[in-house]
């Protein structure tokens, strides 16, 4: 089967299989879904007369069919996914989604790559943050099983009758309350993840003042890189880290803070980020390949390349100032000598005349 035959056959067979379950008769429709970092053609399955359904990634299912050649297995997986989706779907009050005052207390923010998500950003309110974009999301539910959330779109803002500026202000006030930033030393995080196994594996417990890396995220560890857009986060992190620092975009879910103490250069850190992104980070979770820097003295967050350029500019100005100072000193000295020579001339002339008179 080619792609078109596959998806039409899949729709008919899923309908037939689900009709035999307690879910009963369903409606099926196809549409394009643009999510952060990726997009796909979705098959949306909804019980008749209901507004909430389950999306199946048709592209992914077709790839599975091409890999295995086993259509029945792919169909069975799709049916299972639909049933699980209906069993676990959150209890969402759709009427409240249209009421901004009711939704405002669920408003949060995240950061994503501008380049990777150009199509998504055409349809959602956002603010630029270097080569990233701050986007807004209503977090409906979050637990160990996952998170239910809705990305705020331009259409939603139009229906709410509020401006992007108001949305941003509300998100900056609400996000740190419902999803507070957490900054922990890397060794502390490793012990939390691995528990007793960390010590058995020889991972040392490091005194907080000796930590060389810190992890910043939110309690549910989802979309936690957005903390870098929180008010006062940069300053609070500087206190924790001990001054200026580099920001490594570990993923959409967290960032790593590395003190700018001369131990590692921006280029070394960027190479590390690129390697980790290429080998260990799921493309759907990737933030960017770039390293950022926060200057605790001047309170500036920027790409590390920009910071390096600013530092070079400062050094050049200082060097030019020092050269200018030396040149000025030489000019002053020359002037001083010239003035002394002028002062000596009348005295020398008088002495010469006196000598002539005596002869």
N, C-alpha and C positions, 0 to 999 in steps of 0.2 A: 504493500500500500504506500502511496505517496502521502505527503503531509495532509492535503485536503481530504483525501479518502479516509485517512486515519482519524482525523478529528470528528468527521461526520459519523463514522461508524462508532467511535467512542461515545459520542453524545447519545446515540440511539441505545447502545448497550447499557450505559450507566442508567439511563431512564428506566429501562426494563428491569434492571437488577434492583434499583432503589424502590421501584413500585411494589416489589415483593416484601419490603421491610415495613416497619411501622411508620417510617417517614412518609411513605405513600407516593402520590403523584407529584412530580417535580417539573419545573420549567428550566430549560437550559438555554443560555445565550453566550455568545463569544464577544470579547472586547479586549482591547490593548490595555495593559496595566503598566504604568510607569512608577516604579518604586525607587527609593534611594539606591543608587549604584547599579541598578539593573531594571530591565523591563521584560515583559513576556506577554504572549497571548493567553488570556485566561478563559476557561470555561466556567461560568458561574452557574451553580446549581442552587435553585431555591424552591422550597415547597410552594405549591399554588397559593396565591393571595398573601404571600409574605414578602417583606421587603429586604430581609437579611438572608444572605446565602453563603455558600462556601465556594471559594475560587480554587480551581485546579490549574496548575501550570501545564498547558498543553505542549509547549516547546520541550519541557523537561520530560514529559511522558513519551513524546515521540522519539526523543533521543534514547530513552530506555528501550523502547520497542526496536529501534535500529540496532542497538547494542546486542540485545538478547534474541531478537526475532520471535519472542514469545508474547504474542498479543494477549492471551488469556491471563498471563501473569500481570501484565501492565493494567489490564482492565480490573483485575481483582484488587490491585493496589489502589487504583482510583476510587473504586467503590468503598474500600476501607477508609480512605482519606475523607470521603464525603460523610460517612457515618460518624467518624471521630470528630469531624468538624462540627456536626450538629449536636453531638453529645457534649462537646466542650465549649460551644460558642458562648460568649459572654452575654449576660442579660443587659441589653442596651435599650435605654429609653430613647427611641428615635426622636420623639418630640423635644426632648431636652437638647438634642444636637442642634436644633434650630434656635435655641435660646442662649445668646451669648452670656448673659448674666449667670445662667445656670452652669455654663461650661467653663467660665473664666477660672474657677478654682481648680480646674484640671489642666490648666495651660502650662506647658513647659517649652523648652527650646533645645535644639541640637545643632551641631555643626556638620556640614557635609562638604565635599569637594565641588567647587563651582564648575570645573571643566568636565568632570565625569557626569554631572547631573544637570547639564545645560537644559535638556528638555523638561525635566521636572521643574526647574526654577522659572520657566516661562509661565507656569500656572500657579505658583505659590508665592505668598509674600515672603521676603527675605531681606537680610542686610548683609553687605559684604564685610568680610573679616580677612584681609589679605587675599589669598587664593581660595579661601573657604567661604561658605555662606551660612548664616544663621537662619534656621527655619523653625517653624513653630508647630507644636503637636499637642493634641489633647490626649492625656494618658487616662484611659477609662478604667483600666484594671492592670495590676501587676503582681505576680506571685512567682513561686518557684517553677510553675508550669509554663510561664511565659507572660507576655504583655499584650494587652489590647489597647490600640491607640489609633488616632485619626490625624493625618497630616492636614494642617490648615491650608486651604486653597484660596485663591483670589475670589472664586465664586462664593465661598462661605463668607468671606469678609463683606462682599457686596450685599449678601442676604442679611448679615448682621447689622449692616449700616455703620461699621466702624472703620477707622483708617489704619493703615499699616503701622503708623506711629503709635496709635493707642494700643494696638496688639503687642507691639514690642515693649512698650512700657509695662503693660500688665504681665507679660511673660517674665520680664526682669524682676518684677516684684514677687510673682508667684512661684516660679521655678525653684529658687533656692529654698523655699519653704517646703514644698511637697517632694522635692528631690535634692536634698542638700548635698553640697560638694564634700567629698571625703578625700583627704590627702594622707597617704600612708607610705612608710618606707618600704622599699622592695622586699627586704627580708621579712618584714611583718606580713606582707601580702602572701609571700611564699609559704609561711607557716600557717596562715589561715587556709590556704588552698590545700596544702598537703597534710596538715595536722601532724600527728606523731611521726609520720614517715619522713618529714623534713629533717628532723634530727638524726634519724637512722641513716639518711642518705648523706649526712655530713654537711648539710646546709647550715652555716653558722648564724647564730642570732647576733645581730649587729646593734650596737648602741645607737639610738636615734641620731645623736650628733655626728656619728661616723657614717651615716647612710650616704651613698653616692647616687642613688636613684630613688625617686618617689613616684607613686602611682596616684593619679587623680581621676576620680570617677564619681558615680552616684550609688546609693544603696543597692539598687537592683541590677547594677552593672550593665544597663542597657541604654545606649545613646549617651553614655556618660562623658564623652569628649566635649559635650556642650557646656561643661562647667567653665571652660575657658572664656565663655561669653558672659558669665555671671558678674554682677557688679562686685567690685572689690576682690574678686578671686585672685587676680594677679598679685596684688599687694599681700594678701593673706598667704599665698604660696611662697612669696619672697621671704616672709618671716619664717615659714616652716623650713624652707630650703637653706636659708642663710644668705640671701642676697640675690643678685641677678642669676638667671638660669635659662637653659635651653628647653624648648617644649618639643617632644617627639610624639608625632601622631601615631600611637600604637594601633589604634583602630577607631571606628566610630564610637566605641564604647568606653575608651579610656585614653588618657595621654600620660606620658612619662616625663617627669621633670628632672633635669640633670644640672647640678650647680655649674655655673660658669666660673670655674676655678682654675682653668688652664690645663686641666688633666686631659680633656678631649676637645678637639677642634670641631667647628661646625661641619666641615667636610667629612671628618671621620664619622660623626654622628649621622649625617645624611646618608652616607654609604651603608651604614648599619640599618637604617630605616628602610632603604630600598631593598636590601637583601631579605630582611624579615618580611616585608610586604610581598615579595616575590615567592617566598618559600613557605611561609607559615600562616599568613593572614588570608582568610577567605575573601575573594574579590568583592563579595557583597558587604563585607565589613570594613573594607579599606577606607581610610580617610584621605591622606595624601602621601606623597613621597618626600615632602619637604620638611625641613626643620625650622622651628621658629625660635625667637629669643625675646626674653623680657628684660629690659634694662631697669633695674630697681632704683637707680639713681634718677633717671629722667622719666620713669614711668611710661615707657614705650614698649608696646608689643608689636613685633614685625617679623618678617621672614629673616632668617639668620643671615642670608646674603645681604639684605639691606643693612642689618646691624654692622656687618663687616665693612661695608662700604662707608657707613657713617664713621666708624672708627678710623678708617684710612684717611678720610677727609679731615678728621680732627688732628691726626698725626701730621698730615701735610701742612695744616694751618700752624701747628706748633713749630714744626721745622722751619716754615717760612718766617714765622715770627722770630725764631732764634737767629736765623740768617740775617734777617732785617736788623736785629739788635746788634750783631757783630759789625755789620756794615755801618750802622749809625755810630757805633763806638769809634770805628776807624775815621769816619768823617769828622767827628768831634775832636779826635786827637789831632788830625791834620789841621783843623781850624785853630786849635790851641797853639800848635807849633807856629803856624803862620802869624798869629797875633803876637807871639813872643818875638818872632823875627822882626815884625814891624816896630815893636817897642824898642828893640835893640838898635835900629837904624839911626835915630836922632842922636842917641848917646855916642855911637861910633863916629858920626859926623863931627860932633862937638870935640871929641877926643882928637880927631884928625886935624881940625883947625887949630886946636891948642898946640899941637905938636909943630904945625907949620909956623905959628907965631913965635914960638921959642927959637926956631932956627933963624 
